[in-house]
Amino acid sequence: ARHTGPPDGGWGWMIVAGCFLVTICTRAVTRCISIFFVEFQAYFGQDYARTAWIHSIVDCATMLCAPLGSLISNHVSCQVGIMLGGLLASTGLILSSFATSLEHLYLSLGVLTGLGFALCYSPAIAMVGKYFNKRKALAYGIAMSGSGIGTFILAPVVQLLIEQFSWQGALLILGGFVLNLCVCGALMRPISLKEDFKTAPEFPEQDYVPETEKQDLKRMFICSPLIKLWPHECLCYCSWKEYDFLLMPGFMVLAVSVLFMAYGCSPLFVYLVPYALSVGVSHHQAAFLMSILGVIDIIGNITFGWLTDRRCLKKHRYFCYLFAVGMDGLCCLFLPVLQSFPLLVPFSFTFGYFDGAYVTLIPVMTADVVGTSLLSSALGVVYFLHAIPYLVSPPVAGWLVDTTGSYTASFLLCGFSMIFSSALLCFARLAKKIKRTHLRSLNGNMALKQHIWTNGAIAYSVTAELDQKDVEFSAVDTNSFSNR
């Protein structure tokens, strides 16, 4: 059905529930893969560096293939894309249970499962933006909290499965659990908004397509019906219209800031526990720090989403996002001087809360920049930009630890990277505001503008601002003007 605007409720809450389950089955399961590290090392007899590539490949493949998920969602349907992703991810986990080498796991658990997660993640998040406007941040906060809640619940469950059925049996059961993504896909009922019809592209003229059918196609901002009716030139044109936001200055700045933000946030989740152990914290307490991160991450998702939906903060969500990213950067800068468990607990609380806060606002920020109709494609690109930092930053941080003999350089680099991401967006917003003020002053000082030429007569409109009132003068025709 066609809607003039997002319904902000109704079936939208089922979309939120579906996206919540998608984040559990994708992001939470990805985090829980680290629990298998010790088992993989013992079984295959490999060092930490080679085994750690499994987690990096899953994360990288999920983000790198995010635009493919958006493409399938736009050209076929969101439901088909998520169901297909669920089947691929489940197949990857099941095949991983029969792995005989780390290379086998790189392909099955890394590439295949990561590809399946990519087909599900960005389309599901984009659907929430289609159904919500006034309560968008709250809806995203609930949907994205699946990552923290899923990690909190699945981590002990996965450990128990490994103890009972070995790592092979645990991966097999996880493969069955991830099949729930197909159920999530079935919940993603498509919706047509007024904005979609306004932004529908004008297709090139084709002689062999009836005019009535052509008009129907123009009203649909979905290119899947064009596959059989339009040649490849038209399809390329349609695909370009879906990604023309790439040339928007606002999106370019957002994209660069995302690169630095993704680089800064990734290593901390890998090296927090080793750092805590290196300063004398027990294994139990180090694991408890990660549990605090997961739980507070959930609180940050929901409460920050609710707060930024309030009337007093809704217009300032941009700066709320900057504040959250900047606070996480400051936490990383202070981490090297926190060398005891009582000092690391407040760090986990603070970093976890603001991590959940800015993760919630990433889709909201993207929607504010590109609009709702292009949100799926834009989110695919945004999550694609996470891929390389996620793949590179943990090894770079590890190299710094090996070279310097401490974690200080790694954490400082992460902190400065996130602060730079926040500062870049801040300077971009200030520059935009200054430019807007300058243009208004130019328009206010404009005194004379020629705007009509007709039948040998010249008409002028002279606009002057006097005591904050506009006075318009219209010239007489050329005959009376010459008599004067």
JOHU-V500732 format. One record per backbone hydrogen bond with DSSP energy under -1.0 kcal/mol. NH is the residue of the N-H (numbers start at 1). CO is the residue of the C=O. Records with the same first field share a line. If there is no record, write none. Layout:
NH: CO + CO
This chain:
3: 192
8: 131
12: 9
13: 10
15: 11
16: 12
17: 13
18: 14
19: 15
20: 16
21: 17
22: 18
23: 19
24: 20
25: 21
26: 22
28: 23
29: 24
30: 26
31: 27
32: 28
34: 31
35: 32
36: 33
37: 34
40: 36
41: 37
42: 38
43: 39
44: 40
45: 41
51: 47
52: 48
54: 51
56: 52
57: 53
58: 54
59: 55
60: 56
61: 57
62: 58
63: 59
64: 60
65: 61
66: 63
69: 65
70: 66
71: 67
72: 68
73: 69
74: 70
75: 71
76: 72
81: 77
82: 78
83: 79
84: 80
85: 81
86: 82
87: 83
88: 84
89: 85
90: 86
91: 87
92: 88
93: 89
94: 90
95: 91
96: 92
97: 93
98: 95
99: 96
105: 101
106: 102
107: 103
108: 104
110: 105
111: 106
112: 107
113: 108
114: 110
115: 111
116: 112
117: 113
118: 114
119: 115
121: 117
124: 120
125: 121
126: 122
127: 123
128: 124
129: 125
130: 126
131: 127
132: 128
136: 133
139: 135
140: 136
141: 137
142: 138
143: 139
144: 140
146: 143
147: 144
149: 145
150: 146
151: 147
152: 148
153: 149
154: 150
155: 151
157: 153
158: 154
159: 155
160: 156
161: 157
162: 158
163: 159
164: 160
165: 161
166: 162
169: 165
170: 166
171: 167
172: 168
173: 169
174: 170
175: 171
176: 172
177: 173
178: 174
180: 177
181: 178
182: 179
184: 180
185: 181
186: 182
188: 185
189: 187
192: 1
194: 3
197: 193
198: 194
199: 195
214: 210
215: 211
216: 212
217: 213
218: 214
219: 215
226: 223
227: 224
230: 226
235: 231
236: 232
237: 233
238: 234
239: 235
240: 236
241: 237
242: 238
246: 243
247: 244
248: 245
252: 248
253: 249
254: 250
255: 251
256: 252
257: 253
258: 254
259: 255
260: 256
261: 257
262: 258
263: 259
264: 260
265: 261
266: 262
271: 267
272: 268
275: 271
276: 272
277: 273
278: 274
279: 275
280: 277
281: 276
286: 282
287: 283
288: 284
289: 285
290: 286
291: 287
292: 288
293: 289
294: 290
295: 291
296: 292
297: 293
298: 294
299: 295
300: 296
301: 297
302: 298
303: 299
304: 300
305: 301
306: 302
307: 303
308: 304
310: 307
314: 310
316: 313
317: 314
320: 316
321: 317
322: 318
323: 319
324: 320
325: 321
326: 322
327: 323
328: 324
329: 325
330: 326
331: 327
332: 328
333: 329
334: 330
337: 334
338: 335
344: 340
345: 341
347: 343
348: 344
349: 345
350: 346
351: 347
352: 348
353: 349
354: 350
355: 351
356: 352
357: 353
358: 354
359: 355
360: 356
361: 357
362: 358
365: 361
366: 362
367: 363
368: 364
369: 365
370: 366
371: 367
375: 372
378: 374
379: 375
380: 376
381: 377
382: 378
383: 379
384: 380
385: 381
387: 384
390: 386
391: 387
392: 388
393: 389
396: 392
397: 393
398: 394
399: 395
400: 396
401: 397
402: 398
403: 399
404: 400
405: 401
411: 407
412: 408
413: 409
414: 410
415: 411
416: 412
417: 413
418: 414
419: 415
420: 416
421: 417
422: 418
423: 419
424: 420
425: 421
426: 422
427: 423
428: 424
429: 425
430: 426
431: 427
432: 428
433: 429
434: 430
435: 431
436: 432
437: 433
438: 434
439: 435
440: 436
441: 437
442: 438
443: 439
444: 440
445: 441
449: 461
454: 457
457: 454
459: 452
461: 449
462: 473
466: 469
469: 466
471: 464
481: 477
482: 478
483: 479
484: 480
